[in-house]
Amino acid sequence: MDQIIEIEEIESFGHTIDFKTGQKFYVKDLLLALLVASANDAAEILAQNYPGGKEAFVQAMNEKAESLNMNRTHFANPTGLDSDVNERKLKDFNLTTALDLSRLARVVLRDEFIARSVNETFVVVTDLVTGQEYLLYNINVLLNKRPEIKGIKTGWTEEAGECLVALAQKKEGSLITVVLGSQDRFGETEKLIDWAYANFSWQSVIEPTLELEH
């Protein structure tokens, strides 16, 4: 997390923070930019600095997906974008399903840094060279609107539509919802969460104690 990365020349597009060549950031700050502000340039920078570079990083992404039983997922790049800087469609697409994203969400929420970060409404990251600060906002409006919602990640491309993986936590229990291909990801997520809490209950299951005969 405290490793310092110097930004080299990078081709980034889509939603970016507009990081500049020569700037230096902690890995944890690049992760915050990625998790909170959906910064595609942060994703590219992290991937490029992975051992073996971006190609090895994407390969590691797919290996991780396979290990998590995300059987209908394929990662083609670190950003999730489906077109290049000139808005030409890529030949290799990122593909996934709601079920696979829910499996991924359950795993990443075990990481304290990630779980805390995706619940932040804004963060500040600082260029270690110049001291320039970037105030980054989370576009997940439900974080301010619904106190039980604690994340997780928004997404959008022309092919995928509006997407939102959300975490809701109430005293009754927690749940993860996934909305893909939406035109109203926040409204649909609220409906899903309200329906789930109205129609399901959480029970604590205690395994029986086996008494051994002597």
One Martini backbone bead per residue (centre of mass of N, CA, C, O) as a GRO file, in nm:
protein
  214
    1MET     BB    1   0.054   0.064  -0.017
    2ASP     BB    2   0.346   0.238   0.016
    3GLN     BB    3   0.404   0.236  -0.262
    4ILE     BB    4   0.577   0.412  -0.515
    5ILE     BB    5   0.445   0.571  -0.811
    6GLU     BB    6   0.553   0.654  -1.129
    7ILE     BB    7   0.438   0.833  -1.392
    8GLU     BB    8   0.407   0.749  -1.706
    9GLU     BB    9   0.330   0.714  -2.003
   10ILE     BB   10  -0.028   0.746  -2.082
   11GLU     BB   11  -0.322   0.579  -2.212
   12SER     BB   12  -0.620   0.746  -2.138
   13PHE     BB   13  -0.978   0.695  -2.086
   14GLY     BB   14  -1.256   0.818  -2.012
   15HIS     BB   15  -1.264   0.808  -1.682
   16THR     BB   16  -1.062   1.061  -1.528
   17ILE     BB   17  -0.806   1.249  -1.339
   18ASP     BB   18  -0.552   1.353  -1.493
   19PHE     BB   19  -0.289   1.241  -1.479
   20LYS     BB   20   0.069   1.292  -1.468
   21THR     BB   21   0.367   1.295  -1.579
   22GLY     BB   22   0.581   1.242  -1.284
   23GLN     BB   23   0.403   1.155  -1.087
   24LYS     BB   24   0.336   1.062  -0.736
   25PHE     BB   25   0.203   0.758  -0.578
   26TYR     BB   26   0.035   0.577  -0.384
   27VAL     BB   27  -0.124   0.290  -0.409
   28LYS     BB   28  -0.366   0.363  -0.223
   29ASP     BB   29  -0.448   0.617  -0.396
   30LEU     BB   30  -0.507   0.467  -0.659
   31LEU     BB   31  -0.727   0.290  -0.535
   32LEU     BB   32  -0.913   0.519  -0.453
   33ALA     BB   33  -0.957   0.632  -0.739
   34LEU     BB   34  -1.086   0.368  -0.839
   35LEU     BB   35  -1.313   0.306  -0.617
   36VAL     BB   36  -1.446   0.601  -0.600
   37ALA     BB   37  -1.382   0.745  -0.915
   38SER     BB   38  -1.330   0.560  -1.164
   39ALA     BB   39  -1.018   0.552  -1.256
   40ASN     BB   40  -0.865   0.459  -1.542
   41ASP     BB   41  -0.574   0.560  -1.494
   42ALA     BB   42  -0.527   0.401  -1.234
   43ALA     BB   43  -0.559   0.122  -1.358
   44GLU     BB   44  -0.326   0.145  -1.562
   45ILE     BB   45  -0.097   0.204  -1.363
   46LEU     BB   46  -0.118  -0.052  -1.194
   47ALA     BB   47  -0.082  -0.253  -1.429
   48GLN     BB   48   0.198  -0.151  -1.535
   49ASN     BB   49   0.332  -0.215  -1.228
   50TYR     BB   50   0.316  -0.497  -1.274
   51PRO     BB   51   0.453  -0.787  -1.297
   52GLY     BB   52   0.476  -0.777  -1.656
   53GLY     BB   53   0.241  -0.594  -1.670
   54LYS     BB   54  -0.065  -0.570  -1.817
   55GLU     BB   55  -0.084  -0.856  -1.929
   56ALA     BB   56  -0.029  -0.996  -1.655
   57PHE     BB   57  -0.263  -0.866  -1.505
   58VAL     BB   58  -0.496  -0.982  -1.674
   59GLN     BB   59  -0.421  -1.274  -1.622
   60ALA     BB   60  -0.460  -1.253  -1.313
   61MET     BB   61  -0.758  -1.183  -1.324
   62ASN     BB   62  -0.849  -1.454  -1.457
   63GLU     BB   63  -0.735  -1.639  -1.240
   64LYS     BB   64  -0.903  -1.525  -1.010
   65ALA     BB   65  -1.180  -1.580  -1.130
   66GLU     BB   66  -1.146  -1.886  -1.142
   67SER     BB   67  -1.095  -1.924  -0.829
   68LEU     BB   68  -1.404  -1.787  -0.779
   69ASN     BB   69  -1.612  -1.914  -0.985
   70MET     BB   70  -1.608  -1.721  -1.253
   71ASN     BB   71  -1.729  -1.877  -1.532
   72ARG     BB   72  -1.854  -1.593  -1.693
   73THR     BB   73  -1.558  -1.458  -1.705
   74HIS     BB   74  -1.384  -1.183  -1.888
   75PHE     BB   75  -1.072  -1.026  -1.914
   76ALA     BB   76  -0.918  -0.758  -2.128
   77ASN     BB   77  -0.889  -0.527  -1.906
   78PRO     BB   78  -0.856  -0.291  -1.636
   79THR     BB   79  -1.137  -0.106  -1.700
   80GLY     BB   80  -1.395  -0.220  -1.895
   81LEU     BB   81  -1.365  -0.124  -2.165
   82ASP     BB   82  -1.505  -0.124  -2.529
   83SER     BB   83  -1.308   0.114  -2.615
   84ASP     BB   84  -1.108   0.336  -2.752
   85VAL     BB   85  -0.971   0.650  -2.786
   86ASN     BB   86  -1.136   0.646  -3.085
   87GLU     BB   87  -1.409   0.476  -3.044
   88ARG     BB   88  -1.325   0.187  -3.095
   89LYS     BB   89  -1.396  -0.126  -3.105
   90LEU     BB   90  -1.314  -0.392  -2.945
   91LYS     BB   91  -1.221  -0.732  -2.984
   92ASP     BB   92  -1.193  -0.747  -2.665
   93PHE     BB   93  -1.402  -0.839  -2.401
   94ASN     BB   94  -1.576  -0.773  -2.121
   95LEU     BB   95  -1.714  -1.040  -1.916
   96THR     BB   96  -2.027  -1.090  -1.730
   97THR     BB   97  -2.218  -1.145  -1.427
   98ALA     BB   98  -2.413  -1.114  -1.159
   99LEU     BB   99  -2.309  -1.363  -1.009
  100ASP     BB  100  -2.004  -1.306  -1.035
  101LEU     BB  101  -2.011  -1.028  -0.892
  102SER     BB  102  -2.113  -1.139  -0.621
  103ARG     BB  103  -1.867  -1.316  -0.568
  104LEU     BB  104  -1.660  -1.087  -0.569
  105ALA     BB  105  -1.783  -0.909  -0.346
  106ARG     BB  106  -1.757  -1.108  -0.109
  107VAL     BB  107  -1.445  -1.108  -0.116
  108VAL     BB  108  -1.356  -0.800  -0.109
  109LEU     BB  109  -1.506  -0.737   0.172
  110ARG     BB  110  -1.273  -0.872   0.348
  111ASP     BB  111  -1.133  -0.612   0.283
  112GLU     BB  112  -1.090  -0.336   0.467
  113PHE     BB  113  -1.006  -0.123   0.259
  114ILE     BB  114  -1.230  -0.171   0.052
  115ALA     BB  115  -1.480  -0.150   0.234
  116ARG     BB  116  -1.416   0.146   0.315
  117SER     BB  117  -1.383   0.286   0.035
  118VAL     BB  118  -1.675   0.223  -0.098
  119ASN     BB  119  -1.805   0.421   0.146
  120GLU     BB  120  -1.695   0.671   0.023
  121THR     BB  121  -1.777   0.999  -0.088
  122PHE     BB  122  -1.475   1.101  -0.032
  123VAL     BB  123  -1.139   1.191  -0.146
  124VAL     BB  124  -0.778   1.240  -0.092
  125VAL     BB  125  -0.513   1.294  -0.322
  126THR     BB  126  -0.141   1.301  -0.347
  127ASP     BB  127   0.117   1.451  -0.490
  128LEU     BB  128   0.456   1.392  -0.403
  129VAL     BB  129   0.592   1.624  -0.572
  130THR     BB  130   0.379   1.892  -0.546
  131GLY     BB  131   0.106   1.853  -0.355
  132GLN     BB  132  -0.126   1.789  -0.517
  133GLU     BB  133  -0.477   1.788  -0.489
  134TYR     BB  134  -0.743   1.538  -0.498
  135LEU     BB  135  -1.090   1.565  -0.524
  136LEU     BB  136  -1.294   1.275  -0.476
  137TYR     BB  137  -1.597   1.145  -0.603
  138ASN     BB  138  -1.886   0.967  -0.544
  139ILE     BB  139  -2.157   0.858  -0.764
  140ASN     BB  140  -2.302   0.712  -0.529
  141VAL     BB  141  -2.602   0.835  -0.412
  142LEU     BB  142  -2.680   0.616  -0.188
  143LEU     BB  143  -2.481   0.692   0.040
  144ASN     BB  144  -2.660   0.952   0.121
  145LYS     BB  145  -2.960   0.832   0.110
  146ARG     BB  146  -2.868   0.535   0.231
  147PRO     BB  147  -2.737   0.417   0.527
  148GLU     BB  148  -2.729   0.097   0.449
  149ILE     BB  149  -2.539   0.185   0.223
  150LYS     BB  150  -2.177   0.063   0.152
  151GLY     BB  151  -2.196   0.030  -0.163
  152ILE     BB  152  -1.959  -0.040  -0.421
  153LYS     BB  153  -2.009  -0.025  -0.760
  154THR     BB  154  -1.978   0.146  -1.043
  155GLY     BB  155  -2.097   0.144  -1.399
  156TRP     BB  156  -2.002   0.225  -1.754
  157THR     BB  157  -2.120   0.146  -2.082
  158GLU     BB  158  -2.257   0.120  -2.383
  159GLU     BB  159  -2.295  -0.194  -2.361
  160ALA     BB  160  -2.376  -0.218  -2.038
  161GLY     BB  161  -2.458   0.024  -1.906
  162GLU     BB  162  -2.595   0.050  -1.611
  163CYS     BB  163  -2.408  -0.011  -1.304
  164LEU     BB  164  -2.457  -0.200  -0.978
  165VAL     BB  165  -2.286  -0.273  -0.683
  166ALA     BB  166  -2.443  -0.358  -0.370
  167LEU     BB  167  -2.451  -0.271  -0.015
  168ALA     BB  168  -2.650  -0.395   0.256
  169GLN     BB  169  -2.700  -0.284   0.609
  170LYS     BB  170  -2.872  -0.450   0.866
  171LYS     BB  171  -2.981  -0.597   1.150
  172GLU     BB  172  -3.097  -0.843   0.992
  173GLY     BB  173  -2.887  -0.797   0.743
  174SER     BB  174  -2.707  -0.880   0.450
  175LEU     BB  175  -2.667  -0.749   0.104
  176ILE     BB  176  -2.636  -0.820  -0.249
  177THR     BB  177  -2.648  -0.623  -0.545
  178VAL     BB  178  -2.720  -0.655  -0.910
  179VAL     BB  179  -2.691  -0.417  -1.181
  180LEU     BB  180  -2.760  -0.448  -1.532
  181GLY     BB  181  -2.850  -0.277  -1.805
  182SER     BB  182  -2.938   0.008  -1.714
  183GLN     BB  183  -3.145   0.327  -1.664
  184ASP     BB  184  -3.176   0.282  -1.321
  185ARG     BB  185  -2.969   0.183  -1.088
  186PHE     BB  186  -3.070   0.321  -0.823
  187GLY     BB  187  -3.372   0.254  -0.833
  188GLU     BB  188  -3.344  -0.056  -0.867
  189THR     BB  189  -3.181  -0.105  -0.610
  190GLU     BB  190  -3.393  -0.009  -0.411
  191LYS     BB  191  -3.608  -0.217  -0.489
  192LEU     BB  192  -3.446  -0.469  -0.421
  193ILE     BB  193  -3.391  -0.408  -0.123
  194ASP     BB  194  -3.683  -0.373  -0.028
  195TRP     BB  195  -3.780  -0.652  -0.118
  196ALA     BB  196  -3.584  -0.828   0.046
  197TYR     BB  197  -3.662  -0.719   0.336
  198ALA     BB  198  -3.976  -0.795   0.293
  199ASN     BB  199  -3.917  -1.129   0.205
  200PHE     BB  200  -3.678  -1.168   0.412
  201SER     BB  201  -3.490  -1.369   0.648
  202TRP     BB  202  -3.264  -1.395   0.920
  203GLN     BB  203  -3.070  -1.680   1.029
  204SER     BB  204  -2.928  -1.852   1.289
  205VAL     BB  205  -2.689  -2.111   1.257
  206ILE     BB  206  -2.653  -2.400   1.468
  207GLU     BB  207  -2.454  -2.639   1.531
  208PRO     BB  208  -2.454  -2.935   1.652
  209THR     BB  209  -2.352  -3.111   1.926
  210LEU     BB  210  -2.132  -3.374   1.956
  211GLU     BB  211  -2.157  -3.668   2.140
  212LEU     BB  212  -1.923  -3.868   2.277
  213GLU     BB  213  -1.847  -4.188   2.326
  214HIS     BB  214  -1.675  -4.383   2.596
   0.00000   0.00000   0.00000
